[in-house]
Amino acid sequence: MVTNLLRPSTADLRERNFDASEALLIAQGMDPSPTSQWSTTALLMTLKRVLRTQPFHHDGTFSLARHVDGTSAFAYLGQRGVDPAKLLQHGFGSLLLLTLDSTLAINEFEGDASSSSDRRRLAEWQRLRRGVLEERDPVEHELRMSKSFRERLQPWVAETEISEALRWAPPAEMPEPVEQQSGTDYREFLWFVERFTNTYLTEWTDEALALEYRYVLEQWRPQYLPSELLLERDITAEKICHEISSRTVHGRPMDPQAQSVLVERALEAISEQRRDIAAVIFTAARTLDPKDAYLANNLGFCLIPDEPRKAIEALAEARALGQNNLLNFANTAAAYFILDDMNGALEACAEALTFGLERSHVAWLWALPVVGEPTVNESGLAVYICDLAILAASSLGDEPLAGAWRTRRGYFRGESSTEKDD
């Protein structure tokens, strides 16, 4: 019998608007690694994080923490009546294969520039992948993802032990082609994962949204999943119908899962000081949806240290597509600062001020001024914008303006209010 399906943190989740990332933070506040007390959402979010990352660090060492988190999360979900093998195959299989394919594509793109440890670890996978790559000449500076490769590997995901799949243990030979997954169990597990890891309905697939419609409005219940687990999230019929209507009028969204995997690879490249690779990855991600403002902003961010003029163009395009927010203004100001265009930097900061500075909003931003190799730091957007404005105004010799920005910065740092820094 499956017992204790609703964990202590579940009550907290249901008292506010559902947020999958917040659910994970609540669980990690109790214990940094998965336990039996974690919510189902937190366990699924852990698996999503594990399966879109690589099993080895860039220096070639095995990521033991990732492996333990992944196997533990599968085990605890198994204790709640969820079949771990089917969860991997149907719920997370496409994510695992996208992560593997994108990693191999980047390794191939880098060629001799990739590290020796990467080449050794991925050599067998590269052999298998090259055997099924689409027959076409690669375009220069193109990142080649392979849908055929991912489809051929579906039997590997279905037949491999979870521990080995997490390790990316390659098969001896590529499996024979199989038909696309379409069974009831496939749809249910896909819906289950999306329901608890995708906060916004706009990120759901049509298949998952259709099952949610049946679950909420037609009292359908899943065949392969304990119904008690589903109580952790409530979605109103109004929200479901609104999303379905929106897709009918405007069409379905592009593939957010593929986007998230490519963004993950780009962030890894940035952390390893491979900004040129990150730019190629973000460019490839944009081909999935050229009208995605978030991806345009990410591309602009990546280009700031090395190609600030192109960064400004990409960031302007992001604003035109709807990315009109403090993050965009902060990145734009940074690009102008790198160009030594202090007036341009101040103009971007002034636009942010007009838009409305907010305390406590945090993001990854380039450390300025650049000293040595460019690095990124986690910083509050308002403080970062104020700091850039102070540097730019001081560089121009406008001390009254720099003083005004120092006053604002003091407020956001809590220095001119009763609120103090932690």
C-alpha positions as CSV (number, residue, x, y, z in Angstrom):
1,M,0.0,0.0,0.0
2,V,1.3,3.5,-0.8
3,T,1.1,5.7,2.2
4,N,2.1,9.3,3.2
5,L,1.6,10.5,-0.4
6,L,1.1,14.1,0.6
7,R,4.3,15.4,2.2
8,P,4.4,18.2,4.8
9,S,5.4,20.8,2.3
10,T,2.3,20.1,0.2
11,A,0.1,22.2,2.4
12,D,2.5,25.2,1.9
13,L,2.3,24.6,-1.9
14,R,-1.5,24.6,-2.0
15,E,-1.9,27.8,0.1
16,R,-0.3,30.0,-2.6
17,N,-0.1,30.0,-6.4
18,F,1.8,27.0,-7.6
19,D,5.4,27.5,-8.4
20,A,7.5,24.5,-9.2
21,S,10.8,26.2,-8.5
22,E,9.5,27.5,-5.1
23,A,8.5,23.9,-4.2
24,L,12.0,22.8,-4.8
25,L,13.4,25.6,-2.6
26,I,11.0,24.7,0.2
27,A,12.2,21.1,0.1
28,Q,15.8,22.1,0.0
29,G,15.2,24.3,3.1
30,M,14.4,21.1,5.0
31,D,17.3,19.1,3.5
32,P,19.6,19.9,0.6
33,S,19.2,16.4,-0.9
34,P,16.1,14.4,-1.7
35,T,14.4,12.7,1.3
36,S,11.1,10.8,1.8
37,Q,9.7,14.1,3.2
38,W,10.1,16.1,0.0
39,S,7.0,17.0,-2.0
40,T,6.4,15.1,-5.2
41,T,7.0,18.4,-7.1
42,A,10.4,18.8,-5.5
43,L,11.4,15.2,-6.4
44,L,10.3,15.7,-10.0
45,M,12.1,19.1,-10.3
46,T,15.3,17.4,-9.0
47,L,15.0,14.8,-11.8
48,K,14.4,17.5,-14.3
49,R,17.6,19.3,-13.1
50,V,19.6,16.1,-13.1
51,L,18.5,14.9,-16.5
52,R,19.3,18.2,-18.3
53,T,22.9,18.2,-17.0
54,Q,25.9,16.0,-17.8
55,P,27.1,13.1,-15.6
56,F,30.7,14.4,-15.6
57,H,32.2,17.7,-14.7
58,H,34.2,19.5,-17.4
59,D,37.5,18.2,-15.9
60,G,36.3,14.6,-16.4
61,T,35.4,13.8,-12.8
62,F,32.2,12.0,-12.1
63,S,29.4,14.1,-10.6
64,L,28.5,11.9,-7.6
65,A,26.0,14.4,-6.1
66,R,24.0,14.5,-9.4
67,H,23.9,10.7,-9.5
68,V,22.8,10.3,-5.9
69,D,20.2,13.0,-6.2
70,G,18.8,11.3,-9.4
71,T,18.7,7.7,-8.1
72,S,17.3,8.9,-4.7
73,A,14.5,10.9,-6.4
74,F,13.5,8.0,-8.6
75,A,13.5,5.7,-5.5
76,Y,11.3,7.9,-3.4
77,L,8.8,8.4,-6.2
78,G,8.8,4.6,-6.6
79,Q,7.8,4.3,-3.0
80,R,4.8,6.5,-3.7
81,G,3.5,4.2,-6.4
82,V,5.2,5.7,-9.5
83,D,7.0,3.2,-11.8
84,P,10.6,4.6,-12.0
85,A,11.4,2.9,-15.3
86,K,8.2,4.2,-17.0
87,L,8.8,7.6,-15.4
88,L,12.3,7.7,-17.0
89,Q,11.2,6.3,-20.3
90,H,8.0,8.3,-20.9
91,G,8.3,11.3,-18.5
92,F,11.9,12.2,-18.9
93,G,13.2,10.3,-21.9
94,S,13.0,13.1,-24.4
95,L,14.8,15.4,-21.9
96,L,17.6,12.9,-21.3
97,L,18.1,12.4,-25.1
98,L,18.1,16.2,-25.8
99,T,20.8,16.7,-23.2
100,L,22.9,13.9,-24.6
101,D,22.4,15.0,-28.2
102,S,23.2,18.7,-27.5
103,T,26.3,17.7,-25.6
104,L,27.5,15.6,-28.4
105,A,26.7,18.3,-31.0
106,I,28.7,20.9,-29.0
107,N,31.6,18.5,-28.6
108,E,31.6,17.8,-32.4
109,F,31.3,21.5,-33.2
110,E,34.4,22.3,-31.0
111,G,36.4,19.5,-32.7
112,D,40.1,19.8,-31.6
113,A,39.1,22.7,-29.2
114,S,37.2,20.3,-26.9
115,S,39.0,19.0,-23.9
116,S,40.7,15.6,-24.0
117,S,38.5,14.3,-21.2
118,D,35.4,15.2,-23.2
119,R,36.7,13.4,-26.2
120,R,37.5,10.3,-24.3
121,R,34.2,10.1,-22.4
122,L,32.1,10.9,-25.5
123,A,34.1,9.0,-28.1
124,E,31.8,5.9,-28.2
125,W,28.7,8.1,-28.2
126,Q,30.1,10.1,-31.1
127,R,30.7,6.9,-33.1
128,L,27.1,5.9,-32.6
129,R,25.8,9.3,-33.4
130,R,27.8,9.8,-36.6
131,G,26.3,6.5,-37.9
132,V,22.8,8.0,-37.9
133,L,23.4,11.7,-38.6
134,E,21.2,13.0,-41.3
135,E,23.0,12.9,-44.7
136,R,23.7,16.5,-45.4
137,D,26.7,18.7,-45.5
138,P,27.1,20.7,-42.3
139,V,26.9,24.5,-42.5
140,E,29.9,26.4,-41.2
141,H,29.4,27.5,-37.6
142,E,26.3,25.4,-37.3
143,L,25.4,23.3,-34.2
144,R,24.0,20.0,-35.6
145,M,21.2,18.5,-33.5
146,S,19.9,15.1,-34.7
147,K,16.3,14.1,-34.3
148,S,17.0,10.8,-35.9
149,F,19.7,10.0,-33.3
150,R,17.3,10.8,-30.5
151,E,14.5,8.6,-32.0
152,R,16.9,5.7,-32.5
153,L,17.9,5.8,-28.8
154,Q,14.3,5.4,-27.4
155,P,14.8,1.7,-26.9
156,W,18.1,2.4,-25.0
157,V,16.1,4.6,-22.5
158,A,13.4,1.9,-22.1
159,E,15.8,-1.0,-21.5
160,T,18.7,0.5,-19.6
161,E,18.9,0.5,-15.8
162,I,18.2,3.9,-14.3
163,S,21.7,4.1,-12.7
164,E,23.3,3.3,-16.1
165,A,21.1,5.8,-18.0
166,L,22.1,8.5,-15.5
167,R,25.7,7.7,-16.2
168,W,25.2,7.8,-19.9
169,A,26.4,4.3,-20.4
170,P,26.3,3.8,-24.2
171,P,24.9,0.6,-25.9
172,A,27.2,-1.6,-27.9
173,E,25.4,-0.7,-31.0
174,M,22.6,1.7,-32.0
175,P,19.1,0.1,-31.5
176,E,17.0,-0.5,-34.5
177,P,14.4,2.2,-35.4
178,V,11.1,2.0,-33.5
179,E,7.7,3.7,-33.8
180,Q,7.2,6.9,-31.9
181,Q,5.8,6.5,-28.4
182,S,2.1,7.1,-28.3
183,G,0.6,4.7,-25.7
184,T,-1.6,5.6,-22.8
185,D,1.3,5.1,-20.3
186,Y,3.5,7.5,-22.4
187,R,0.8,10.2,-22.3
188,E,0.1,9.8,-18.6
189,F,3.8,10.0,-17.5
190,L,4.4,13.0,-19.8
191,W,1.4,14.8,-18.3
192,F,2.5,13.9,-14.8
193,V,6.0,15.4,-15.3
194,E,4.8,18.5,-17.0
195,R,2.0,19.0,-14.5
196,F,4.5,19.3,-11.6
197,T,7.6,20.8,-13.3
198,N,6.1,23.4,-15.7
199,T,4.6,26.2,-13.6
200,Y,3.0,27.9,-16.6
201,L,0.5,26.2,-18.9
202,T,2.1,28.0,-21.9
203,E,5.1,25.6,-21.4
204,W,2.9,22.4,-21.6
205,T,2.6,20.2,-24.6
206,D,-0.8,19.8,-26.3
207,E,-0.9,16.2,-25.1
208,A,-0.4,17.2,-21.5
209,L,-2.9,20.0,-21.7
210,A,-5.5,17.7,-23.2
211,L,-5.2,15.2,-20.3
212,E,-5.4,18.1,-17.8
213,Y,-8.7,19.1,-19.5
214,R,-10.0,15.6,-19.1
215,Y,-8.8,15.4,-15.5
216,V,-10.4,18.7,-14.4
217,L,-13.5,18.9,-16.5
218,E,-14.4,15.3,-17.3
219,Q,-13.3,13.5,-14.1
220,W,-10.9,11.3,-16.0
221,R,-8.4,9.5,-13.7
222,P,-5.0,8.1,-14.8
223,Q,-4.4,4.3,-15.0
224,Y,-0.7,4.2,-14.1
225,L,-0.4,6.9,-11.4
226,P,-1.8,7.2,-7.9
227,S,-4.5,9.8,-7.9
228,E,-3.6,11.0,-4.4
229,L,-0.3,12.4,-5.8
230,L,-2.2,14.7,-8.1
231,L,-3.7,16.6,-5.2
232,E,-0.5,18.5,-4.8
233,R,-1.5,20.9,-7.5
234,D,-4.9,22.4,-8.4
235,I,-5.5,24.0,-11.7
236,T,-8.8,25.8,-12.4
237,A,-11.0,24.9,-15.4
238,E,-10.9,28.6,-16.4
239,K,-7.1,28.6,-16.8
240,I,-7.1,25.4,-18.8
241,C,-9.8,26.6,-21.2
242,H,-8.0,30.0,-21.6
243,E,-4.8,28.3,-22.7
244,I,-6.6,26.0,-25.1
245,S,-8.5,28.9,-26.6
246,S,-5.2,30.9,-26.9
247,R,-3.6,28.1,-28.8
248,T,-6.5,27.8,-31.1
249,V,-6.2,31.4,-32.0
250,H,-2.5,32.0,-31.9
251,G,-1.1,28.5,-32.5
252,R,0.9,26.3,-30.1
253,P,4.2,27.5,-28.5
254,M,7.6,26.2,-29.7
255,D,9.4,23.5,-27.8
256,P,10.4,24.9,-24.4
257,Q,12.1,21.7,-23.4
258,A,14.6,21.9,-26.2
259,Q,15.1,25.6,-25.4
260,S,15.9,24.9,-21.8
261,V,18.4,22.2,-22.7
262,L,20.3,24.4,-25.1
263,V,20.3,27.3,-22.5
264,E,21.7,24.9,-19.9
265,R,24.6,24.0,-22.3
266,A,25.2,27.7,-23.0
267,L,25.4,28.5,-19.2
268,E,27.9,25.6,-18.8
269,A,30.0,27.1,-21.6
270,I,30.0,30.5,-20.0
271,S,31.1,29.1,-16.7
272,E,34.0,27.4,-18.4
273,Q,35.0,30.6,-20.2
274,R,33.9,29.4,-23.6
275,R,31.7,32.4,-24.5
276,D,32.1,31.7,-28.3
277,I,30.5,28.3,-27.9
278,A,27.8,29.8,-25.7
279,A,27.0,32.3,-28.5
280,V,26.7,29.5,-31.0
281,I,24.4,27.6,-28.7
282,F,22.1,30.6,-28.1
283,T,22.0,31.2,-31.8
284,A,21.0,27.6,-32.4
285,A,18.3,28.0,-29.6
286,R,16.9,31.0,-31.4
287,T,16.3,28.9,-34.5
288,L,13.7,27.0,-32.4
289,D,11.7,30.2,-32.1
290,P,13.1,33.4,-33.6
291,K,10.3,35.4,-31.9
292,D,11.3,34.3,-28.4
293,A,12.3,37.5,-26.5
294,Y,13.9,35.5,-23.7
295,L,16.3,33.7,-26.1
296,A,17.2,37.0,-27.9
297,N,18.0,38.5,-24.5
298,N,20.2,35.5,-23.6
299,L,22.1,35.8,-26.9
300,G,22.7,39.5,-26.2
301,F,24.0,38.8,-22.7
302,C,26.4,36.2,-24.0
303,L,27.9,38.6,-26.6
304,I,28.5,41.5,-24.2
305,P,32.2,40.9,-23.3
306,D,33.4,40.0,-26.8
307,E,31.0,41.6,-29.3
308,P,29.2,44.4,-27.4
309,R,27.8,46.0,-30.6
310,K,26.1,42.8,-31.7
311,A,25.0,42.4,-28.1
312,I,23.2,45.8,-28.3
313,E,21.5,44.8,-31.5
314,A,20.3,41.5,-30.0
315,L,19.1,43.2,-26.8
316,A,17.2,45.8,-28.9
317,E,15.6,43.0,-30.8
318,A,14.6,41.4,-27.5
319,R,12.9,44.6,-26.4
320,A,11.0,44.8,-29.7
321,L,9.8,41.2,-29.0
322,G,8.6,42.1,-25.6
323,Q,11.6,41.7,-23.3
324,N,11.2,45.2,-21.9
325,N,12.4,44.7,-18.3
326,L,15.2,45.5,-15.9
327,L,17.4,42.6,-17.0
328,N,17.4,43.8,-20.5
329,F,18.2,47.4,-19.4
330,A,21.1,46.1,-17.2
331,N,22.5,44.0,-20.0
332,T,22.2,47.0,-22.4
333,A,24.0,49.3,-20.0
334,A,26.8,46.7,-19.6
335,A,27.3,46.4,-23.3
336,Y,27.6,50.2,-23.7
337,F,30.0,50.3,-20.8
338,I,32.2,47.6,-22.5
339,L,32.2,49.9,-25.6
340,D,33.4,52.8,-23.4
341,D,30.2,54.6,-24.4
342,M,29.3,56.1,-21.0
343,N,26.5,58.2,-22.4
344,G,24.9,55.1,-23.9
345,A,25.3,53.3,-20.5
346,L,23.7,56.2,-18.6
347,E,20.8,56.4,-21.1
348,A,20.1,52.7,-20.5
349,C,20.2,53.2,-16.8
350,A,17.9,56.1,-17.0
351,E,15.4,54.0,-19.0
352,A,15.6,51.4,-16.2
353,L,14.8,54.2,-13.7
354,T,11.8,55.3,-15.7
355,F,10.7,51.7,-16.1
356,G,10.9,51.3,-12.3
357,L,13.8,49.9,-10.2
358,E,12.9,47.1,-7.9
359,R,14.7,45.9,-4.8
360,S,15.7,42.2,-4.4
361,H,15.4,41.1,-8.1
362,V,18.6,39.0,-8.6
363,A,20.2,37.7,-11.8
364,W,23.5,36.5,-13.3
365,L,25.3,39.6,-14.7
366,W,28.8,40.4,-16.0
367,A,31.2,41.8,-13.4
368,L,32.2,45.3,-14.5
369,P,34.7,46.8,-15.0
370,V,36.3,43.7,-16.5
371,V,39.6,42.7,-14.8
372,G,41.3,39.8,-16.5
373,E,38.9,37.1,-17.8
374,P,35.3,38.2,-17.8
375,T,33.2,36.6,-15.1
376,V,29.6,36.6,-14.1
377,N,28.2,37.3,-10.6
378,E,24.8,37.0,-9.1
379,S,23.6,40.5,-8.3
380,G,20.5,42.5,-7.6
381,L,19.4,44.2,-10.8
382,A,18.7,47.5,-9.2
383,V,22.1,47.7,-7.4
384,Y,23.9,46.6,-10.6
385,I,22.2,49.3,-12.6
386,C,23.0,51.9,-10.0
387,D,26.7,50.8,-9.8
388,L,27.0,51.0,-13.6
389,A,25.4,54.5,-13.6
390,I,27.8,55.6,-10.9
391,L,30.9,54.3,-12.8
392,A,29.6,56.0,-16.1
393,A,28.8,59.3,-14.5
394,S,32.1,59.4,-12.6
395,S,34.0,58.6,-15.8
396,L,32.3,61.6,-17.5
397,G,33.2,63.8,-14.5
398,D,29.5,64.4,-13.6
399,E,29.7,64.1,-9.9
400,P,26.2,65.5,-9.1
401,L,24.7,62.7,-11.3
402,A,27.0,60.1,-9.7
403,G,25.9,61.3,-6.3
404,A,22.2,61.0,-7.2
405,W,22.8,57.4,-8.3
406,R,24.7,56.7,-5.1
407,T,21.7,57.8,-3.1
408,R,19.5,55.4,-5.1
409,R,22.0,52.7,-4.6
410,G,22.0,53.2,-0.9
411,Y,18.3,52.8,-0.8
412,F,18.4,49.5,-2.7
413,R,21.3,48.3,-0.5
414,G,19.2,49.2,2.6
415,E,21.7,51.8,3.7
416,S,19.3,54.8,3.7
417,S,16.3,52.9,5.2
418,T,15.6,50.8,8.2
419,E,16.2,47.6,6.1
420,K,19.7,46.3,6.5
421,D,21.8,43.9,4.3
422,D,21.8,40.3,5.3
